[in-house]
Amino acid sequence: NGYVVGDVLDMDGESTSYLAYDTANQHKVILKEFLPVSMVGPRNGTQVVAQQGKEVLFKNLMMDFTDLYSSLVSIESKAIQTVYSLFSANGTVYAVMEHIKGDTLRQNLIKRGKTYTFKEARWLFQQLFALLDILEKNNIAHGGISDETVIVTDENNVVLTGFAIRDLRVKNEHIMYKLYDGFSAPEQYNLNRFSGFYTDIYSVAALFYHIVTGRIFTQGCLELKDLSRYMPKYAVQALKYATQPNPTDRLDNATDFVL
């Protein structure tokens, strides 16, 4: 399909991401291959082959992967990793995505050597908040917002990466799931209880708290008396509404959180 595949950049229970070169457009891309390691066997040449007895589940999850990335192709926002196209080959599906120059928020904080002020963090996250509203309108939940999946570009903008099928973002028995302690919502650790949009609100609130205070979010941390030196009281109250342990008690959209 016109892509020269280079190094493996990331592997998880759902897929493998490669650095690749688009020979037609002459630029680097990320090539994401649907490859759930818990249900595939050794390759038959270049072909991905599902393990015996797991063929139906493999195909169903591949359809979920295809549906997700087909939806992401149509999303236009500076705050999202662009999905250029999707194609089938080698018995599986590939998503072709933007190669972003920048650092993860985790790397960014280490390089800065200091946290963000409340005003800096609110400015940095403004496009991310707007993106969450766009994703909700398109019925797309991320489920993995963290300091590893948000990139700060060389132009000091934030870009959300790391989209994945639902099964990767909730404790389950099908694939090797991947959650982010301190950022993933409580319901994601319970079998098949991934909740959707208010799960993302929890994660982005926990991430906001982290980059302002330098601490990992835990239940009860918003009751600490020293938070006034990091952010105003109304911001602490918004974080409380966004991080309620019970999803039904939580804010479920980014507009209400920002307001």
C-alpha positions as CSV (number, residue, x, y, z in Angstrom):
1,N,0.0,0.0,0.0
2,G,2.9,2.4,-0.5
3,Y,4.3,2.5,3.0
4,V,7.8,1.5,4.0
5,V,7.7,0.2,7.5
6,G,10.4,1.0,10.0
7,D,10.8,0.7,13.8
8,V,8.2,-0.6,16.2
9,L,7.1,2.4,18.4
10,D,4.6,0.8,20.7
11,M,2.8,-2.5,21.3
12,D,-0.2,-3.2,23.5
13,G,-2.9,-5.8,23.7
14,E,-4.8,-4.4,20.7
15,S,-2.2,-3.3,18.2
16,T,1.4,-2.6,17.1
17,S,2.4,0.9,16.0
18,Y,5.2,1.4,13.5
19,L,7.1,4.4,12.3
20,A,6.6,4.3,8.5
21,Y,7.2,6.4,5.4
22,D,4.4,7.3,3.0
23,T,6.1,7.1,-0.4
24,A,3.3,8.8,-2.2
25,N,3.1,11.9,0.0
26,Q,6.8,11.7,1.0
27,H,6.5,12.1,4.8
28,K,6.6,10.1,8.0
29,V,3.4,8.5,9.3
30,I,2.4,6.1,12.1
31,L,1.1,2.8,10.9
32,K,-1.1,1.1,13.4
33,E,-1.7,-2.6,12.8
34,F,-4.6,-4.4,14.5
35,L,-2.7,-7.2,16.3
36,P,-4.2,-8.5,19.6
37,V,-1.3,-10.6,20.8
38,S,-3.5,-12.8,23.1
39,M,-5.5,-14.2,20.1
40,V,-3.1,-14.4,17.2
41,G,-0.6,-17.2,16.4
42,P,2.7,-17.0,14.5
43,R,2.4,-15.3,11.1
44,N,2.0,-17.4,8.1
45,G,4.4,-15.5,5.9
46,T,3.0,-11.9,6.1
47,Q,-0.5,-13.1,7.1
48,V,-2.0,-12.5,10.6
49,V,-3.7,-15.7,11.7
50,A,-6.1,-15.9,14.6
51,Q,-5.6,-18.8,17.1
52,Q,-8.0,-21.7,16.8
53,G,-11.2,-21.0,18.6
54,K,-10.6,-17.3,18.6
55,E,-11.4,-16.5,15.0
56,V,-14.9,-15.0,15.7
57,L,-13.7,-12.8,18.5
58,F,-10.7,-11.7,16.4
59,K,-13.0,-10.6,13.6
60,N,-15.5,-8.9,16.0
61,L,-12.7,-6.9,17.6
62,M,-11.2,-6.1,14.2
63,M,-14.6,-4.7,13.2
64,D,-14.6,-2.5,16.3
65,F,-11.1,-1.3,15.4
66,T,-12.3,-0.5,11.8
67,D,-15.4,1.3,13.1
68,L,-13.3,3.4,15.5
69,Y,-10.7,4.5,13.0
70,S,-13.3,5.1,10.3
71,S,-15.0,7.5,12.6
72,L,-11.8,9.2,13.5
73,V,-10.9,9.9,9.9
74,S,-13.8,12.5,9.8
75,I,-12.8,14.4,13.0
76,E,-11.1,17.7,12.3
77,S,-9.3,19.3,15.2
78,K,-5.8,20.5,15.9
79,A,-6.0,18.7,19.2
80,I,-6.3,15.2,17.8
81,Q,-3.8,12.9,16.0
82,T,-5.1,13.0,12.4
83,V,-6.1,9.6,10.9
84,Y,-5.4,9.8,7.2
85,S,-6.8,6.5,6.0
86,L,-7.6,2.8,6.8
87,F,-6.9,-0.2,4.7
88,S,-7.0,-4.0,4.9
89,A,-4.0,-6.2,4.2
90,N,-2.2,-9.3,5.5
91,G,-5.4,-10.6,7.2
92,T,-5.8,-7.6,9.4
93,V,-6.5,-3.8,9.3
94,Y,-4.1,-0.8,9.3
95,A,-4.7,2.8,10.3
96,V,-2.4,5.4,8.8
97,M,-1.9,8.3,11.3
98,E,-0.1,11.6,11.6
99,H,3.5,11.5,12.9
100,I,3.5,14.2,15.6
101,K,6.7,16.1,16.6
102,G,6.7,16.7,20.4
103,D,6.8,15.1,23.8
104,T,4.3,13.3,25.9
105,L,3.0,15.4,28.8
106,R,5.1,13.2,31.1
107,Q,8.3,13.9,29.1
108,N,7.3,17.6,28.9
109,L,6.9,18.0,32.7
110,I,10.3,16.4,33.2
111,K,12.0,18.7,30.7
112,R,10.2,21.8,32.2
113,G,11.4,20.9,35.6
114,K,8.3,22.5,37.1
115,T,4.5,22.2,37.0
116,Y,2.1,24.4,35.1
117,T,0.3,27.3,36.7
118,F,-3.5,27.1,36.7
119,K,-3.7,29.7,34.0
120,E,-1.1,28.0,31.9
121,A,-2.8,24.6,32.2
122,R,-6.2,26.1,31.4
123,W,-4.8,27.7,28.2
124,L,-2.9,24.5,27.3
125,F,-6.0,22.3,27.7
126,Q,-8.6,24.6,26.0
127,Q,-8.4,22.8,22.7
128,L,-8.5,19.4,24.4
129,F,-11.7,20.4,26.2
130,A,-13.2,21.5,22.9
131,L,-12.1,18.2,21.3
132,L,-13.9,16.1,24.0
133,D,-17.2,17.9,23.0
134,I,-16.6,17.0,19.4
135,L,-15.9,13.4,20.2
136,E,-19.0,13.1,22.3
137,K,-21.1,14.5,19.4
138,N,-19.6,11.8,17.2
139,N,-20.2,9.1,19.9
140,I,-16.4,8.4,20.3
141,A,-15.0,7.8,23.8
142,H,-11.2,7.6,24.3
143,G,-10.8,5.8,27.6
144,G,-7.1,6.3,27.9
145,I,-6.4,10.0,28.5
146,S,-3.2,10.3,30.5
147,D,0.2,11.9,30.6
148,E,1.3,9.2,28.1
149,T,-1.4,9.8,25.4
150,V,-1.4,13.6,25.4
151,I,1.5,15.1,23.4
152,V,2.8,18.7,23.7
153,T,3.9,19.7,20.2
154,D,6.9,21.9,19.3
155,E,4.4,24.7,18.9
156,N,3.2,24.2,22.5
157,N,-0.2,22.8,21.5
158,V,-1.6,19.6,23.0
159,V,-2.7,16.6,20.8
160,L,-4.6,13.6,22.0
161,T,-3.3,10.3,20.7
162,G,-3.7,6.7,21.8
163,F,-7.3,5.9,20.7
164,A,-8.2,2.2,21.1
165,I,-11.1,-0.2,21.0
166,R,-13.2,-0.4,24.2
167,D,-11.7,-3.7,25.2
168,L,-8.3,-2.3,25.7
169,R,-9.6,0.4,28.1
170,V,-11.4,-1.8,30.6
171,K,-10.6,-4.8,32.6
172,N,-11.7,-7.8,30.6
173,E,-11.0,-11.4,29.7
174,H,-10.5,-11.0,26.0
175,I,-7.3,-9.1,25.5
176,M,-4.4,-7.7,27.5
177,Y,-6.0,-4.5,28.5
178,K,-4.0,-1.3,29.2
179,L,-5.1,1.2,31.9
180,Y,-3.2,4.2,33.4
181,D,-3.1,4.3,37.2
182,G,-3.9,7.8,38.5
183,F,-5.8,8.7,35.3
184,S,-8.1,5.8,34.5
185,A,-11.5,6.0,36.1
186,P,-12.6,3.5,38.9
187,E,-15.2,1.9,36.6
188,Q,-12.5,0.9,34.2
189,Y,-11.0,-1.5,36.7
190,N,-14.3,-3.4,37.0
191,L,-15.1,-6.1,34.5
192,N,-17.0,-4.7,31.5
193,R,-18.0,-1.4,33.2
194,F,-16.4,1.1,30.8
195,S,-18.8,4.0,30.9
196,G,-18.0,6.4,28.0
197,F,-17.9,10.2,28.1
198,Y,-17.9,10.7,31.9
199,T,-14.9,8.3,32.0
200,D,-13.0,10.7,29.8
201,I,-14.1,13.7,31.9
202,Y,-12.6,11.9,35.0
203,S,-9.3,11.2,33.2
204,V,-8.9,14.8,31.8
205,A,-9.7,16.2,35.3
206,A,-7.1,13.9,36.9
207,L,-4.6,14.9,34.3
208,F,-5.3,18.6,34.8
209,Y,-4.8,18.2,38.6
210,H,-1.5,16.4,37.9
211,I,0.1,19.0,35.7
212,V,-0.9,21.8,38.1
213,T,0.2,20.1,41.4
214,G,2.7,17.6,40.2
215,R,0.9,15.0,42.2
216,I,-0.9,11.8,41.0
217,F,-4.7,12.1,41.5
218,T,-6.3,9.9,44.3
219,Q,-9.7,10.0,45.9
220,G,-9.6,12.5,48.7
221,C,-6.7,14.5,47.4
222,L,-9.0,17.5,46.6
223,E,-9.7,17.9,50.3
224,L,-6.1,18.9,51.0
225,K,-6.0,22.4,52.5
226,D,-2.9,23.5,50.5
227,L,-4.7,23.3,47.1
228,S,-5.5,27.1,47.2
229,R,-1.9,27.8,46.2
230,Y,-2.4,25.8,43.0
231,M,-5.8,26.8,41.8
232,P,-8.9,28.8,42.8
233,K,-11.7,27.3,44.9
234,Y,-14.1,27.1,41.9
235,A,-11.6,25.0,40.0
236,V,-11.2,22.6,42.9
237,Q,-15.0,22.3,43.0
238,A,-15.1,21.5,39.3
239,L,-12.5,18.8,39.7
240,K,-14.6,17.3,42.5
241,Y,-17.7,17.1,40.2
242,A,-15.6,15.6,37.4
243,T,-13.9,12.9,39.5
244,Q,-16.7,11.4,41.6
245,P,-16.1,7.7,42.1
246,N,-19.7,6.8,40.9
247,P,-20.0,7.7,37.2
248,T,-23.7,8.6,37.7
249,D,-22.7,11.4,40.1
250,R,-20.1,12.8,37.7
251,L,-20.1,15.5,35.1
252,D,-20.6,13.9,31.7
253,N,-19.4,16.6,29.2
254,A,-16.5,18.9,28.8
255,T,-18.6,22.1,28.5
256,D,-20.1,21.8,32.0
257,F,-16.6,21.0,33.4
258,V,-15.1,24.1,31.9
259,L,-18.0,26.3,32.9
